[in-house]
């Protein structure tokens, strides 16, 4: 919880939400169960539209907003790579740990930039890749990569420079480009501890094999973090007024 709040605070700062005018609109891409969207609406008075490809996610997020009595938050089943909203219709385009699950990252960044109004901001926080992985290494570590896919799905990472250059290619001015790899390294110890603490509940949800795959994935990711293969970062960019 402490780490999540700290990360969200970084994104809030990059989005300049504390300075957002009344009625500012935020597009939360890959909104999950709606927690960040509801928090933004509650703390900063912005209107938030959360989108996800998951029907269950939309249902869960709507229930969360309703339980909090929030009227300025809505959730829709849409694709972040082709969101369908009009050009220049949002003040902030926000993507918290969802980019790595979207196969067409150029389309994602393009769509985020397209919907920004003049002076609007793109904020993206995600897992990163810091080096190319040779085919021979992928082959030799195929069991590790299969475990990661089992635990987290079909994820693909880009570099911090990639997101900086992608934002710039759409005319945005990059204001933040921070490597958070070291700061996020303790994540894996916390995940393992939580998996142990909630062992029975997790097994009931995803089975013994699912629980074991998650724990193994923590070890694998931590090794990748430590050897400089993968990491974490945030990018914030502004469309000129």
Secondary structure, 3 states (H helix, E strand, C coil): CHHHHHHHHHHHHHHCHHHCCCCCEEEEECCCCCHHHHHHHHHHCCEEEEEECCHHHHHHHHHHHHHCCCCCEEEEECECCECCCCCCCEEEEEEECCHHHCCCHHHHHHHHHHCEEEEEEEEEEEEEECCCCCHHHHHHCHHHHHHHHHHHCCCCCECHHHHHHHHHHCCEEEEEEEECHHHHCCHHHHHHHHHHHCHHHHHHHHHHHHHHHHHHHHHHHHHHHHCCCEEEEEEEEEECC
